[in-house]
């Protein structure tokens, strides 16, 4: 039906592969991933260590540098091990949300199946990072502290925060797209333009929140490996390490001088 407002791109079937329907969520998810891969390869071919760099490399360094600083602040340690996963989450979600202003594009993040898949990736990554840092027994031990009675509550907490992560992203993106579609029917010139500009900012914020929450969950699973018994101690420990590195660099500079 023309002019029909769809709540999710899952409802839009683009074609069939035999008896299997392929909806807009699947198609635009793969197109977004393909776009990110192509752009990454193009920028990589032109990377240089010279003083004069291209605008694309400058933008890439700003984005990667910002993500590294944020991860270091949240994790209290080097960001290299977390950057590939958390950075990919941020870039994918941000790209999906920003491309939503392109006519005909259906943001995959406005589908609950996509946001749940992303949240499921976080759910799986948390024990992987935790076990790699603390060992199997060390990681599983947190579920029975301070008493084994807390085991079911910890498990429920893990599942509930994953569901909340998926629904939060889906609700915000879907609501923004729905409001813009309604305003397009009411006032087809001024209000939709304002809403589209606002949706760009909201899309970036939602990508940032999702990535930050993912990093917080991962950091909480790996903190004990650094001898911290609480998030506050872990943060303080990371700050001391960062300060020590700065002092060591300063001392080395004086020595070389």
C-alpha positions in Angstrom: 0.0 0.0 0.0 1.4 3.4 -1.0 2.2 5.7 1.9 2.1 2.9 4.4 4.2 3.5 7.4 6.3 0.4 8.4 7.4 0.0 12.0 10.3 -2.2 11.0 12.2 -3.1 7.8 11.4 -6.8 8.6 8.0 -6.2 7.1 9.3 -5.2 3.7 10.1 -8.3 1.6 12.3 -7.3 -1.3 12.7 -10.7 -3.1 12.7 -14.4 -2.6 15.5 -16.9 -2.8 13.5 -20.0 -3.6 10.9 -20.3 -0.8 13.0 -18.1 1.5 11.9 -14.4 1.7 14.6 -11.8 1.9 13.5 -8.6 3.7 14.9 -5.1 3.8 16.7 -5.8 7.1 18.9 -8.4 5.6 19.6 -6.6 2.4 20.5 -3.2 4.0 22.6 -5.0 6.6 24.8 -6.6 4.0 24.9 -3.3 2.0 26.1 -1.4 5.0 28.7 -4.0 5.8 29.9 -3.9 2.2 30.1 -0.1 2.3 32.2 -0.1 5.5 34.6 -2.7 4.0 35.0 -0.8 0.7 35.6 2.5 2.5 38.1 0.9 4.9 40.0 -0.7 2.0 40.1 2.6 0.1 41.3 4.6 3.1 43.9 1.9 3.9 45.4 2.1 0.4 46.1 5.8 1.0 47.4 5.6 4.5 50.7 7.4 5.0 53.1 8.4 7.8 54.0 11.7 6.1 53.2 15.0 7.6 50.7 15.8 4.9 47.8 13.4 5.1 44.5 13.1 3.3 41.2 14.4 4.8 40.0 10.8 4.9 43.0 9.6 6.9 42.7 12.6 9.2 39.1 11.8 9.9 40.0 8.1 10.4 42.7 9.0 12.9 40.2 11.3 14.8 37.6 8.5 15.0 40.0 5.8 16.0 41.9 8.0 18.5 38.6 9.0 20.1 37.5 5.4 20.4 40.9 4.4 21.9 40.8 7.1 24.5 37.2 6.2 25.5 38.0 2.5 25.8 41.1 3.2 27.8 39.1 5.4 30.2 36.4 2.7 30.7 38.7 -0.3 30.8 41.6 1.2 32.7 44.1 -0.5 30.4 45.3 -0.6 26.9 42.5 -0.4 24.3 44.1 -2.6 21.6 42.4 -5.8 22.6 38.9 -4.3 22.8 39.1 -1.8 19.9 38.3 -4.2 17.0 35.1 -5.5 18.6 33.7 -2.3 20.3 34.9 -0.1 17.4 33.1 -2.2 14.9 29.9 -2.1 16.9 30.1 1.7 17.0 30.9 2.1 13.3 28.2 -0.3 12.1 25.4 1.2 14.3 26.5 4.8 13.5 26.6 4.1 9.8 23.2 2.5 9.8 21.7 5.4 11.7 23.3 8.1 9.6 22.3 6.4 6.3 18.7 6.5 7.5 18.4 10.0 6.0 19.1 8.6 2.5 15.8 8.1 0.6 14.9 4.5 0.3 17.3 3.2 2.9 15.8 1.2 5.7 18.1 1.3 8.8 18.7 -2.3 10.0 19.0 -0.9 13.5 15.2 -0.1 13.4 14.7 -3.9 13.4 14.5 -5.8 16.7 16.2 -8.8 15.0 19.3 -6.7 14.2 19.5 -5.0 17.6 19.0 -8.4 19.4 21.8 -9.9 17.2 24.1 -7.0 18.2 23.2 -7.4 21.9 23.8 -11.2 21.6 27.3 -10.5 20.2 28.0 -8.4 23.4 26.5 -11.2 25.5 28.9 -13.8 24.0 31.9 -11.4 24.1 31.7 -10.7 27.8 32.5 -14.2 29.0 35.1 -14.6 26.2 37.0 -11.5 27.3 36.4 -12.4 31.0 37.7 -16.0 30.7 40.7 -14.9 28.6 41.7 -12.4 31.3 40.8 -14.2 34.5 40.6 -17.9 33.6 37.5 -20.1 33.6 37.3 -20.5 37.3 38.1 -16.9 38.1 35.4 -15.7 35.7 32.7 -18.1 36.9 33.6 -17.4 40.5 32.0 -14.0 40.2 28.6 -15.6 39.9 28.7 -17.1 43.3 30.1 -14.1 45.2 29.4 -13.1 47.9 27.3 -16.3 48.3 26.2 -19.1 45.9 22.6 -17.9 46.6 23.4 -15.0 44.2 24.0 -17.3 41.2 20.4 -17.1 39.7 20.3 -13.3 40.3 23.6 -12.9 38.4 22.4 -15.0 35.6 19.1 -13.1 35.4 21.1 -9.9 35.4 23.2 -11.0 32.5 20.2 -11.9 30.4 18.1 -8.9 31.3 20.8 -6.4 30.5 21.2 -8.1 27.1 17.5 -7.7 26.4 17.5 -4.1 27.6 20.5 -3.4 25.3 18.6 -4.6 22.3 15.3 -3.0 23.1 16.9 0.4 23.9 18.6 0.7 20.5 15.6 -0.6 18.6 13.1 1.6 20.4 15.1 4.8 19.9 15.9 4.2 16.2 12.4 3.0 15.4 10.7 5.8 17.2 12.8 8.4 15.4 12.0 6.9 12.0 8.3 6.7 12.8 8.0 10.3 14.0 9.8 11.5 10.9 7.4 9.5 8.7 4.3 10.9 10.6 5.6 14.5 10.3 6.3 14.0 6.6 2.6 13.5 6.2 1.6 16.5 8.3 4.1 19.1 7.2 6.1 17.7 4.3 8.7 20.5 4.1 9.9 22.1 7.3 9.4 19.7 10.2 10.8 16.5 8.5 14.0 18.5 7.6 14.5 19.4 11.3 13.7 15.9 12.4 16.2 14.4 9.9 18.9 16.7 11.3 18.0 15.7 14.8 18.0 12.0 13.9 21.6 12.3 12.7 22.6 13.5 16.2 20.4 10.9 17.9 21.8 8.1 15.7 25.4 9.0 16.7 24.4 9.2 20.4 22.7 5.8 20.2 25.7 4.2 18.6 27.9 5.8 21.3 25.7 4.6 24.1 25.5 1.0 22.8 29.3 0.8 22.3 30.0 2.3 25.8 27.6 -0.1 27.5 29.2 -3.0 25.7 32.7 -1.8 26.9 31.4 -1.4 30.4 30.1 -4.9 30.5 33.3 -6.3 29.1 35.4 -4.2 31.5 33.4 -5.5 34.4 34.2 -9.0 33.4 37.9 -8.4 33.1 38.6 -6.1 36.1 39.5 -8.8 38.6 42.4 -9.8 36.4 44.1 -6.6 37.5 43.5 -7.3 41.1 40.7 -4.8 41.6 37.8 -5.9 43.7 35.4 -3.1 42.6 34.9 -0.8 39.6 36.2 2.1 41.6 39.4 0.3 42.5 39.8 -0.8 38.9 39.4 2.8 37.6 41.9 4.0 40.3 44.3 1.3 39.3 44.1 2.2 35.6 44.7 5.9 36.5 47.8 5.0 38.5 49.1 2.9 35.6 48.4 5.8 33.1 50.1 8.2 35.5 53.1 5.9 35.9 53.5 5.6 32.1 53.4 9.4 31.8 56.1 9.8 34.5 58.3 7.2 32.9 58.0 8.9 29.6 58.8 12.3 31.1 61.9 10.8 33.0 63.1 9.2 29.7 62.8 12.5 28.0 64.9 14.3 30.6 67.5 11.5 30.4 67.7 11.7 26.6 68.0 15.4 26.9 
